[in-house]
Amino acid sequence: FDYPLAQQGEVESCTRRKVKRLLSFQRYCHASRLLRGLVAHSPGSMHLLDDNYLGQAGHMLSKVSTWNFDIFLFDRLTNGNSLVTLMCHLFNVYDLVHHFQLDMVKLHRFLGMVQEDYHSQNPYHNAVHAADVTQAMYCYLKEAKLAEQLSPLDIFLGLMAAAAHDVDHPGVNQPFLIKTQHHLASLYQNTSVLESHHWRSTVGMLRESGLLSHLPPDMSQDIEQQLGSLILATDISRQNEFLLSFREHLDNQSLDLQLASHRHFILQIALKCADVCNPCRVWELSRQWSDRVCEEFYRQGDLERKFDLEISPLCDQQTDSVPAIQSGFISYIVEPLFEEWHRFTEASLLSQTMMGHLHKNKARWVRLRYAHTPSHTEDKESDLNSTFGQTVTKP
């Protein structure tokens, strides 16, 4: 049925308003303590835990550098404060509070704001994901190839960017924001919309908390800009750009970690790896993350269906299975990136462990995929090629 042009415009406008209201209400629900209960999930709520739970959380932190660290269990043991607790611990490990003369009250205020600004109702893009990425980043910062070269500023930037890289994520992707003409898409001119918002939100919280107010203005501005460069690197549409540059550096042996610019580039790569490292975890953890990210995709697809919008790739629960999405994601995004990271670390023990998990998990997803959808395999392979293949080119 074809609407007259004027009527079509009214329908589209009405749809945009409905979507905007829905997203705004989602944001309001997140921010309102009344709707979430009287007790806020803030660092102050730690006292609600009994000594046994706190002891278990402390024991887990003693093993925070191990790759099989269970962030889901840690989040439960810290009463939903995994990101704040983890960041405070890592700042102490690296003595960053003393080095940068940070005010502990301001640090807690900033970290609490970051954790609170993640949407807990998002299945995937929430504070637990941020804590998981931060823990992975810590493991990468400890790699022998990097550890002795990094300055305290490098470490500070790496941890901060990991913790805040998805802050205030609305649970939908950039194409959704663009086609619904969301104000963020207009603000950032349809380019790295979410990543730009994560960065600017982080800068706003840094300034509101006053965490860096004691530093010279040029230093705090430099920190803000470098945080932006790191967070913007997580834009998946720039995957090919970073992968090709990384590969070229390794082929030419041109990386010089004595140079601040080269260390910054490796921090960008490390953050990209940490952001998509779920398939490199043990199956029990990897499977949980896979289910969560696909649930978030499906929610977007349901929202698009509700408002008669074209359903985005990978978001149709009726046709896009979790095994198909994950096997494609591993093949086209994760594997090419971690193969180069494996080269960079010169096949470190951690890298060998990650690649082992990656290959086992990929094989398992492929088996599950073919077992569940044998009649649609060729069609879905074509869809995955077109969806992921535009993002990254395999060597």
Beta strands, then each sheet from edge to edge (+ up, - down):
end
